[in-house]
Amino acid sequence: MRSFIIFLSAFLCSTLYIYAQPQVEFAPGTRQELGTLLWHTPREAVFTLTNKSTRPLVITDVHPDCGCTDARWTTSTINPGATGTITLRYDAELLGHFNKNVAITARFAEAGEEHAADDVERTYYVTIGGEVSMTKGADVSADYPYQIGDIYLNTDDVEFDDVHRGELPEKTLYVYNNSKKSYAPSLMHLPRYLIAEASPQVIRPGRTGRVVLKLNSDMLPAMGLTQTSIYLSLFPGDRVKRENEINVSATLLPEFIDTPSSEKLAPICRLDSTHITLPPLGKKKRVTGQLTLRNDGNTPLVISALQVYNPGLGVSIGKQKIMPGESEKIKITVNANSHYFKGRRRVLLITNDPAQPKTVIDVIVGK
C-alpha cells in the first residue's frame, strides 16, 4: 500500500510538472510555405511567438540548420501574454525544393529574477519550405514589386541602419531582367561613400542578378541621417528621372565618448510613443501633432540629431538639452506635398542615451 502511495504521489508530481512547463504558441503555426521563389531572390517568413506561460521569457538563440537561412528575433523580454517575432530569410541560392528546420531557444525566468537559479530553458522548432526556380511558377511581382521599364527590382529604397564609424556594411539590390535582351545593370550618380558591384555583370533574359552596394562609413559627411538618390541606367546614355530613382539612406550613430559609462549616471530617452497619427489633410496645407520627450536619467539628455526621412515632413523641438526629470514637446508637421515620397513617413531622433541612441518615429496621416 505504501509503495502504491509513493508511486501515485510520484505520478501526480510528474504530471503536475509536465503541465506546469512554460509554453509558447507560434502563429501562423510552426511551419510556413514560402511557395516558389526566383533563383537568387531571398524571401522572408515571420513567426509570431506568444508567451502563454506565467513567466517572462527571453529568446536566447535562433539556430537555422544551414547557412542559407538568416535569422532575426525579438531580443527584449517577452512578458506573459505578450508576443515577439522571429524573422527567417532564405537566400534562394540553390535550385529545387527546400525544407529548413530552425531551433529556437527561450529562457523562462521568475518575474524580476532575470538570472534566477530556477530559470527554465526550452527549445522549440519551426520549419520553412518551398521551391527555388529560374522562372517557372515564380511570382515575379511579389519578389520584384518595383518596375523600371522591363527591369524589375526588389526595392527602390535602400537603408543602412545603425552604422558606426569604420564599418563597411553592404546591402544587396536584386534585379530581374524581364526583357528579351541581355542587360548590364549600372547605377548613376553614386556618392563617394558608395560603391556598386553587379553580379553577374550581364543578366540574361528571364534571369536574376544582384547589385551589391557597399558603404564606407568613414566618408559619411555627418552623424545622423544622410540621404541621397541614385539612378538605375537601362541603357548607355540613359538619363536621370524619377522613374529610375532609388533612395539610399544611412544612419550614423554617435560614439558616446563623453557619456557616463555607469547606467545610474546615463541619460534615458523616453518618448510617450514611437508613432503619431495625424488627422487627414483634406484641403488643408498642413496638419500638426506633438509627442513628449522626457529625460528619465540622471544626467542631461542631449539631442544630437532630429531629422526627417521624407520630403513634406517637418520636425522641431524647443531645447537640444533636456535636464533630468524634464520634458520637451516634439512638433511634427505633414505638408500637402508629402505624397511625393517613397517609403513610410518617419522622423529620426538621435540622443546621447547609450542604451537607445536612435529612435524612429512613424508618422501616419488619416484618410
Disulfide bonds with the S-S distance in Angstrom:
Cys66-Cys68 1.94
